[in-house]
Amino acid sequence: MDTVFFDLDGTLTDPKIGITGSIQYALGKLGLPVPTQDELTWCIGPPLRASFVALLGGEKDADRGVELYRERFGTIGLFENTLYDGIIATLDTLHATGRRLFVATSKPHVFADRIVDHFGLRKYFTRVFGSELDGTRVDKSDLLRYALDETSTDPARAIMIGDRKHDIIGAANNGIPAIGVLYGYGGREELTSAGARHLVASPAEIPGYID
């Protein structure tokens, strides 16, 4: 595989505090009960608006929830985030082989770009692909289709690495094999059911499965 697409949240970085804290902020502003951060980890990975629809029990106030979330996330939450242990060594290894590395995240690229720069990851990635603030390409299938077109990539020569079913299914819908990471937020059953070709327990295992 000469092209590697990495998910961001739950794959390159652990965004738990920033994402769940910003959801708590939005729910509080809406005057609704606020779950604990641990109770909100299922929201890490899926498209944000869909998570608010589920949290609110319908479409009503979902857009306002996203707006309030971004109010906090855009200034505080995106930096409440840490790199996973071993991810830099993995990126060093893959980058040294001459492979093209890309980020492919449902997160809006205006936030994803800032996170990539904050952690000094820009040197590894040819480009960061994310959604638009209006929801365009928030679906992983649409995002990866766009990324393949933009990079003139043969899907048979690419691989997707992610921690949630959305990554695996989005890759499969574009003919891209996928590796599921168990150190993120999806879990073995979710990733296996979605069709992950391989599962890895740590970033250090990723290069071996790509080779």
N, C-alpha and C positions, 0 to 999 in steps of 0.2 A: 504494500500500500504506500503510495507516494504522497497522498493528501490526507491530513488528519483534522477532523472537526472536533473541537472540544466544547462541551457545554461549560457554562461558567459556574452558576450556583450549585453547590453540592458536588462539583467535579474538580474545578480549579481552586475555588475558595469555599469556606464555610460561612455563609451569610446569616446564620440563624438569628443572632441578636438584632441585626439591622432590619431584617424582613419582618420578623415576628413583632419586634418593638414598634415598627411603623404601622403594622396592622392593628396592634393594641391602641395606638394613638388614634387611628381613624375610627375605630369602633367606639372609643371613649368620646370622641368629638360628636359622633352620631347619637350619643346617649344610650348606647347599647351595652349589655353585659360584656366584659372583657375577659376572654379566656387567658390562661397562662401561656407563656412562650412555648413550653413543651407541648401544649395542646394545639398549637398552631403550626407545628413543623410540617404538617401535611400540605401547607400552603407554599412550601419552598419547592419551586420547580414548575408547577403548572402555571398557565397564564393567570396573571393577577386578577383580572376582572372576573374570570370564572370562579376564582376562589372567593371573591366578595359575593357573587351571586349565591354560592353555596352557604357562606356564612350568614347572609341576610335572608336566606330562604326565598329568593326571587330577584327579579331585575330591579325592583324599587330601591333606589339609593346606591346601586352598585357603582355607577359612574362617580357619584359623590364620594363614595368610599375610596375609589382609586385616586381621586383628586386629593383627598385628605392624606392618604398614604404617601403620595409623592411630596406633599408639603413637608413632611418630616424626612422621608427617605432621601430626597434630593439634597438636603443640607447636612444631615447627621447619619441616617441609616446606612447609606452606601459605604461608609467607612467603618461601620461596626461589623467588621468582616476580617477573616484571617485566611491566609494561605494554608492549604493542607500540607502536613509534613511530608516531604519527599517530592512535592510537585515540581519544584525548581530543578531538582536533579533529573527528573523525568523529562522535562522540557529541554534541558541541556542535552540529554542523550538523543532525543528525537531531532532537535534542531541541528545537531552535529552531523546527522546522516543526510542532510540536504532535503529532507521532506518539507513540504509546504504545510504549515500549521495555521489553522484558523479558529477563531472563537465563533460559535453558533449558539446564541442564547435567545430565549423568548423575552428577556429583559430589554427594554428600550435601549438602543445603541448609545443614546446620549448619556445613560448611566453606565452601561457596560464599558464604554471607552474610558470613562473616568476611573473606574475600578481597575481596569487593565493598567492604566498609567500609574495609578496610586501604588500598585504593587510591583512596578518595574517590569511588567511582562511584555511590553510593546515590542521589544527586540526579538521575541520568539514568534510573534504572529504577523503574518502577511496582512491580515485584515480582520476586523471584528464585525461580525454580522449579528444584528439584533433587530428587534421590532421597531416600529414607529410609535410615537406617543398616542396616535389615534387608533392603535390596534392592528395596523397593517403588518402582516407577517408575524403575528404573535403565535400562530399555529406553527409547530415545528416542521410539519410537512411543507408548508408554504415557504418557510424560512430556508430550509435546506435546498428546495428547488431553486429558489432565487440565488443562493450561494453557489450552487453547481453551475448555473448559467453565467453568473458573474465571473467565475474563475475558470470557465471552460474545462471543468473537471469531469472525467469519466467516473460515474459512480462506482464502477467495478474496481477502480483504483483508489477508492477513498474508504475511510472508516470514520464512524461517529463514536464518540466516547461520552457517556452521560450516566446520570444516576437515577433518572425517572423514566417511566414508561413512555412519556411523550418524546423523549430522545430516541428511544428504540423504535417506536412506531413511526415517527417522522422519518427516520433513516430508512426503514423498510419500505415505506411508501415511495421512496426515491431510489430504491435499488442499492442502498448503501448498507453494508454489514455494520454491526454495532457491538461495542463492548460496554457492558454495564459495570459501574463501580459500586461496590458494596459499602464503601466508607461514606457515601452520601446519604440521601434521604429516601430512596426508593425501596431498598430491601430486596432480598433474593427472590421472593415469590413474585413481586411486581415485575422485576426485570426479566425473570425467566418466562413468565406468562406473556410478556410483550414480545419475546423472541430474541433476546440478546444472544449473540453467538458465543461470547465468553463472559465470565464474571471475574472481576479482580478485587482483592481485598485491600489493596494499597496502591498508591501511584507507582511505586517501584515495579509492580508487575506489568504495567501497561506496555512498555516497549517490547517485551518478550512476546506478547500476544499479537502485536502489530507485525513483528518480524515473521 
